[in-house]
Amino acid sequence: MTQTPNSPWPGNRPDFTRLQRVFRRQGIPDRVPFIELFADTEIVAAVLGEKPIYGRTDRATNEARLRQRIRFCQAAGWDFVWAGATPGFTRELLESDDTAGLTRPRRTWIDESHGVIGTMDDFEAYPWPKPETVDYFELEFVSRHLPEGMRIIGITSGVLEWIMWLMGYAPFAVALYDQPALVQAMSDRIGGLFAAVYEALCDFDSVGAVFLGDDMGHRSGTMIRLAHLRQYIFPHQRRLAQIAHAHNLPFLLHACGDLRAVMDDLIDYVGIDGKHSYEDTYLPVTEAKRLWGQRISILGGVDLDYLVTHSEDEVRAYTRRVLEACMPGGGYALGTGNSIANYIPVRNYLAMLDEGMQVGVYRS
């Protein structure tokens, strides 16, 4: 039996078929598998008892970072390793000191009020990346070093996110009404690039599923009107889903916010196979399983705020409640409601996983 490094469950054996059963809702796995979009570097290192490896300054550092990621995925009992494809967009970021428990050198975020593209002249002058310049190093390296039983889940960001990141959310919201031609041009250019990325990503034999990260909502609804999503965003997401399905791969969506108003569009038109990112303040994952568990797989959902602000025992009890509600019938994978952020106490994250190992077993 394969031994996993620094794992609380050294006898655990990776088996991607667990996730395949969940994504396709075809039968019951031996236990509930784990799922995440990604884990912050600080969490990766802390779980392993190692120092974080930052940056992509040189090939050796990049390889060491990915080797650490692979070790983490094994140690955490995952059946996959995430690997991304980098389109190479340029953007402006704000930054400050990090105040998380596991601090990083600097914390960065998008400027919602300003962007690098605000007019058609900016659009024409912007150094748009070409499909042939997309960086597939992560996929290539992880493919060569993938542990037995594991597959890659290929991750990318999405069309709406990059429109908002390049324009700034506030200017973009105004442009939807004042400059619709610019928004359409942005949508088509970014959507076309991601289609090319997905064609290449899905050609990797080691890829077992694809994960689109495209945040579309906040706590009280979608970030833009449904009509705008249908015009500018959903057609491109649908195209990406079709590319994945043409390669016989599940198409998973990570999208934050209350998306109840658009779930029928996402399931019936876009064609998602699974939905990730839930928050108790607007839609607990247990309610999502009740609403859509017969149509798509339900992924993650252990509330991030709860993981951060409660004790280990409380996290264990919470996780058991989620498992009891979401396990029946299959189609569920355990994980956080968003991602493994560096402000989550490691003991609480490991407690959630341990409950999955102990309670999330299907018994005949």
C-alpha positions as CSV (number, residue, x, y, z in Angstrom):
1,M,0.0,0.0,0.0
2,T,1.3,3.5,-0.9
3,Q,2.5,5.4,2.1
4,T,1.8,9.1,2.2
5,P,4.2,11.7,3.7
6,N,3.4,13.2,7.1
7,S,-0.2,12.0,6.8
8,P,-2.5,11.5,9.8
9,W,-3.9,8.5,7.8
10,P,-0.7,6.8,6.5
11,G,-2.7,3.8,5.2
12,N,-4.9,5.9,3.0
13,R,-4.5,5.1,-0.7
14,P,-5.3,7.7,-3.4
15,D,-8.1,6.6,-5.8
16,F,-9.4,9.2,-8.3
17,T,-12.4,6.9,-9.1
18,R,-13.9,8.2,-5.8
19,L,-14.1,11.6,-7.3
20,Q,-15.2,10.3,-10.7
21,R,-18.2,8.6,-9.0
22,V,-19.1,11.9,-7.3
23,F,-18.7,14.2,-10.3
24,R,-20.7,11.9,-12.6
25,R,-23.1,10.8,-9.8
26,Q,-22.6,7.2,-10.8
27,G,-22.7,5.0,-7.8
28,I,-21.3,5.3,-4.2
29,P,-17.6,5.5,-3.5
30,D,-16.0,3.7,-0.5
31,R,-15.8,7.1,1.3
32,V,-16.6,10.7,0.7
33,P,-13.6,12.1,-1.2
34,F,-12.1,15.5,-0.5
35,I,-12.3,18.5,-2.9
36,E,-10.8,22.0,-3.0
37,L,-10.1,24.6,-5.6
38,F,-6.6,25.1,-4.2
39,A,-4.7,25.6,-0.9
40,D,-2.7,28.6,0.1
41,T,1.1,28.0,0.1
42,E,1.3,28.6,3.9
43,I,-1.3,25.9,4.6
44,V,0.5,23.5,2.3
45,A,3.7,24.0,4.1
46,A,2.2,23.9,7.6
47,V,0.4,20.6,7.1
48,L,3.7,19.1,6.0
49,G,5.8,20.7,8.7
50,E,7.9,22.5,6.1
51,K,8.8,26.1,5.1
52,P,6.6,27.7,2.4
53,I,8.1,27.8,-1.1
54,Y,7.1,31.0,-2.8
55,G,7.4,32.4,-6.3
56,R,8.3,31.3,-9.8
57,T,11.5,33.1,-10.1
58,D,13.4,30.2,-11.5
59,R,12.8,26.6,-12.7
60,A,14.3,25.0,-9.6
61,T,12.1,27.0,-7.2
62,N,9.0,26.4,-9.3
63,E,9.7,22.6,-9.3
64,A,10.3,22.6,-5.6
65,R,7.0,24.5,-5.1
66,L,5.1,21.9,-7.1
67,R,6.8,18.9,-5.4
68,Q,5.6,20.4,-2.1
69,R,2.1,20.7,-3.4
70,I,2.1,17.1,-4.5
71,R,3.3,16.0,-1.0
72,F,0.6,18.1,0.6
73,C,-2.2,16.5,-1.6
74,Q,-1.0,13.1,-0.6
75,A,-0.7,13.9,3.1
76,A,-4.2,15.5,3.2
77,G,-5.8,12.4,1.8
78,W,-6.7,13.9,-1.6
79,D,-7.2,11.8,-4.7
80,F,-6.0,14.6,-7.0
81,V,-3.4,17.4,-7.4
82,W,-4.6,20.7,-8.7
83,A,-2.6,22.3,-11.5
84,G,-3.3,25.5,-13.4
85,A,-2.8,27.1,-16.8
86,T,-1.6,30.7,-16.8
87,P,-2.9,32.9,-19.6
88,G,-0.4,35.7,-18.8
89,F,-2.7,38.7,-18.4
90,T,-1.2,41.8,-16.8
91,R,-3.1,43.7,-14.2
92,E,-2.7,46.2,-11.3
93,L,-2.9,45.0,-7.7
94,L,-3.2,46.7,-4.4
95,E,-1.1,45.2,-1.5
96,S,-0.6,45.5,2.3
97,D,1.0,43.5,5.1
98,D,-0.7,40.2,5.8
99,T,-2.3,39.7,9.2
100,A,-3.2,36.0,8.9
101,G,-2.1,33.5,11.4
102,L,0.2,31.9,8.8
103,T,1.5,35.2,7.3
104,R,2.8,35.6,3.8
105,P,5.3,38.4,2.7
106,R,2.4,40.6,1.3
107,R,-1.3,40.2,0.7
108,T,-2.6,41.5,-2.7
109,W,-6.0,42.1,-4.1
110,I,-7.8,43.7,-7.1
111,D,-8.5,47.4,-7.2
112,E,-12.3,47.5,-7.7
113,S,-12.3,51.2,-8.7
114,H,-9.7,51.2,-11.4
115,G,-8.4,48.9,-14.2
116,V,-6.0,48.9,-17.0
117,I,-8.7,48.9,-19.7
118,G,-11.4,51.6,-19.7
119,T,-11.9,52.4,-23.3
120,M,-11.8,50.8,-26.7
121,D,-8.4,52.5,-27.2
122,D,-7.1,50.8,-24.1
123,F,-8.5,47.5,-25.4
124,E,-6.7,47.9,-28.7
125,A,-3.4,48.9,-27.0
126,Y,-3.5,46.2,-24.3
127,P,-0.8,43.4,-24.7
128,W,-3.2,40.5,-25.1
129,P,-1.6,37.1,-24.6
130,K,-1.7,34.7,-27.5
131,P,-2.7,31.0,-27.0
132,E,0.8,29.8,-27.9
133,T,2.3,31.8,-25.0
134,V,0.1,30.3,-22.3
135,D,2.2,28.7,-19.5
136,Y,1.4,24.9,-19.0
137,F,4.5,24.2,-16.9
138,E,2.4,23.2,-13.8
139,L,0.4,20.7,-15.8
140,E,3.5,19.3,-17.5
141,F,5.5,18.9,-14.3
142,V,2.7,17.5,-12.2
143,S,1.8,15.1,-15.0
144,R,5.4,13.7,-14.8
145,H,5.3,13.3,-11.0
146,L,1.8,12.3,-10.3
147,P,1.5,9.7,-7.6
148,E,-0.2,6.4,-8.3
149,G,-4.0,6.5,-8.1
150,M,-4.1,10.3,-8.4
151,R,-5.2,12.5,-11.3
152,I,-4.9,16.2,-12.0
153,I,-7.8,18.6,-11.7
154,G,-7.0,21.4,-14.1
155,I,-8.0,24.8,-12.8
156,T,-8.3,28.2,-14.5
157,S,-9.9,31.5,-13.7
158,G,-12.8,32.7,-15.8
159,V,-14.2,35.2,-18.2
160,L,-16.2,37.3,-15.8
161,E,-13.4,37.5,-13.3
162,W,-10.9,38.7,-15.9
163,I,-13.2,41.3,-17.3
164,M,-13.7,42.7,-13.8
165,W,-10.0,42.4,-12.9
166,L,-8.9,44.2,-16.1
167,M,-11.5,46.9,-16.0
168,G,-12.2,47.2,-12.2
169,Y,-15.6,46.1,-11.0
170,A,-17.0,49.6,-10.7
171,P,-16.0,50.8,-14.1
172,F,-17.1,47.5,-15.6
173,A,-20.6,47.9,-14.0
174,V,-20.9,51.4,-15.6
175,A,-19.5,50.1,-19.0
176,L,-22.3,47.5,-19.1
177,Y,-24.6,50.4,-19.9
178,D,-22.3,53.1,-21.3
179,Q,-19.9,51.0,-23.4
180,P,-21.6,47.6,-24.3
181,A,-19.4,47.2,-27.3
182,L,-16.3,47.3,-25.1
183,V,-17.8,44.7,-22.7
184,Q,-18.6,42.5,-25.7
185,A,-15.1,42.9,-27.1
186,M,-13.6,42.0,-23.7
187,S,-15.9,39.0,-23.3
188,D,-15.1,37.6,-26.8
189,R,-11.3,38.2,-26.5
190,I,-11.0,36.6,-23.1
191,G,-13.5,33.8,-23.9
192,G,-11.6,32.9,-27.0
193,L,-8.4,32.7,-25.2
194,F,-9.8,30.4,-22.5
195,A,-11.3,28.2,-25.1
196,A,-7.9,27.7,-26.5
197,V,-6.5,27.0,-23.0
198,Y,-9.2,24.4,-22.4
199,E,-8.5,22.6,-25.7
200,A,-4.8,22.2,-24.6
201,L,-5.6,21.5,-20.9
202,C,-8.1,18.8,-21.7
203,D,-5.6,17.1,-24.0
204,F,-3.4,16.1,-21.0
205,D,-4.0,12.4,-20.3
206,S,-3.3,13.0,-16.6
207,V,-6.3,15.4,-16.3
208,G,-9.3,13.8,-14.7
209,A,-11.6,16.9,-14.5
210,V,-11.5,20.7,-15.0
211,F,-12.4,23.4,-12.5
212,L,-13.4,26.8,-13.7
213,G,-13.1,29.5,-11.1
214,D,-15.4,32.4,-12.1
215,D,-16.9,34.3,-9.2
216,M,-20.3,35.7,-10.1
217,G,-22.1,36.7,-6.9
218,H,-22.1,38.2,-3.5
219,R,-24.3,37.4,-0.4
220,S,-27.5,38.9,-1.9
221,G,-27.3,37.9,-5.5
222,T,-25.3,38.0,-8.7
223,M,-22.7,40.7,-9.4
224,I,-24.4,41.7,-12.6
225,R,-27.9,41.3,-14.0
226,L,-29.0,37.9,-15.3
227,A,-29.5,39.4,-18.8
228,H,-25.8,40.5,-18.8
229,L,-24.6,37.1,-17.6
230,R,-26.6,35.4,-20.4
231,Q,-25.2,37.8,-23.0
232,Y,-21.6,38.1,-22.1
233,I,-20.6,35.2,-19.8
234,F,-22.7,32.0,-20.0
235,P,-22.1,31.4,-23.7
236,H,-18.3,31.3,-23.1
237,Q,-18.7,29.1,-20.0
238,R,-20.9,26.8,-22.1
239,R,-18.2,26.6,-24.7
240,L,-15.6,25.5,-22.0
241,A,-18.0,22.9,-20.7
242,Q,-18.5,21.5,-24.2
243,I,-14.7,21.3,-24.7
244,A,-14.4,19.4,-21.4
245,H,-17.3,17.1,-22.3
246,A,-15.8,16.4,-25.7
247,H,-12.8,15.1,-23.9
248,N,-15.1,13.0,-21.5
249,L,-14.1,15.2,-18.6
250,P,-16.4,16.6,-15.9
251,F,-16.8,20.4,-15.9
252,L,-16.8,21.8,-12.4
253,L,-17.6,25.4,-11.4
254,H,-16.3,27.3,-8.5
255,A,-18.3,30.5,-8.2
256,C,-18.8,32.5,-5.0
257,G,-22.0,34.3,-4.1
258,D,-25.7,33.6,-4.0
259,L,-26.4,32.1,-7.4
260,R,-29.8,30.6,-6.8
261,A,-31.3,32.8,-9.5
262,V,-29.0,31.4,-12.2
263,M,-28.6,27.8,-11.2
264,D,-31.0,26.6,-13.8
265,D,-28.9,28.4,-16.5
266,L,-25.7,27.0,-15.1
267,I,-27.0,23.4,-15.0
268,D,-29.2,23.3,-18.1
269,Y,-27.5,25.8,-20.4
270,V,-23.8,26.0,-19.4
271,G,-23.8,22.3,-18.5
272,I,-21.9,22.2,-15.2
273,D,-21.4,18.8,-13.6
274,G,-20.6,20.1,-10.1
275,K,-20.8,23.3,-8.1
276,H,-18.4,24.5,-5.5
277,S,-18.4,27.5,-3.1
278,Y,-21.1,27.9,-0.4
279,E,-21.5,30.1,2.6
280,D,-23.9,29.6,5.5
281,T,-25.0,33.2,5.5
282,Y,-26.9,32.8,2.2
283,L,-27.0,29.1,1.2
284,P,-25.6,26.3,3.4
285,V,-24.3,23.4,1.5
286,T,-26.9,21.1,3.1
287,E,-29.6,23.2,1.4
288,A,-27.7,23.1,-1.9
289,K,-27.6,19.3,-1.7
290,R,-31.4,19.2,-1.2
291,L,-32.0,21.7,-4.1
292,W,-29.7,20.4,-6.8
293,G,-28.1,17.1,-5.6
294,Q,-30.2,15.1,-8.1
295,R,-28.9,17.2,-11.0
296,I,-25.2,18.0,-10.2
297,S,-22.5,17.0,-7.7
298,I,-22.3,19.2,-4.6
299,L,-18.7,20.1,-3.7
300,G,-17.2,21.4,-0.4
301,G,-19.3,23.7,1.6
302,V,-17.9,23.6,5.2
303,D,-18.3,27.3,6.0
304,L,-15.0,29.2,6.0
305,D,-16.0,31.6,8.7
306,Y,-17.0,28.6,10.9
307,L,-13.6,26.9,10.3
308,V,-11.8,30.1,11.4
309,T,-13.9,31.2,14.4
310,H,-14.8,27.9,16.2
311,S,-13.0,25.3,18.2
312,E,-11.7,22.0,16.9
313,D,-14.5,20.1,18.6
314,E,-17.1,22.4,17.2
315,V,-15.7,22.0,13.7
316,R,-15.8,18.3,14.1
317,A,-19.5,18.4,15.1
318,Y,-20.3,20.8,12.3
319,T,-18.6,18.6,9.7
320,R,-20.5,15.5,10.9
321,R,-23.8,17.4,10.4
322,V,-22.7,18.3,6.9
323,L,-21.8,14.7,6.1
324,E,-25.0,13.3,7.6
325,A,-27.0,15.6,5.3
326,C,-24.9,15.4,2.1
327,M,-23.7,11.8,2.0
328,P,-27.0,10.0,1.3
329,G,-27.2,9.1,-2.4
330,G,-23.6,10.0,-3.1
331,G,-22.7,13.0,-5.4
332,Y,-20.9,14.8,-2.6
333,A,-17.2,15.6,-1.9
334,L,-16.1,17.2,1.4
335,G,-14.1,20.4,1.6
336,T,-14.2,24.0,2.6
337,G,-16.8,26.5,1.3
338,N,-14.2,28.4,-0.7
339,S,-10.5,27.4,-0.5
340,I,-7.9,26.6,2.2
341,A,-7.0,30.1,3.1
342,N,-3.9,30.8,5.2
343,Y,-6.1,32.2,8.0
344,I,-7.8,28.9,8.7
345,P,-6.3,27.2,11.8
346,V,-4.5,24.1,10.5
347,R,-5.9,22.0,13.4
348,N,-9.4,22.9,12.3
349,Y,-8.7,22.0,8.7
350,L,-7.2,18.7,9.7
351,A,-10.2,18.0,12.0
352,M,-12.6,18.5,9.1
353,L,-10.6,16.0,7.1
354,D,-10.4,13.5,10.0
355,E,-14.2,13.6,10.3
356,G,-14.3,12.8,6.6
357,M,-12.1,9.8,7.1
358,Q,-13.9,8.5,10.1
359,V,-17.5,9.4,9.4
360,G,-17.6,9.8,5.7
361,V,-17.4,6.0,5.0
362,Y,-20.2,4.4,3.1
363,R,-21.2,1.1,4.7
364,S,-23.0,-1.7,2.9
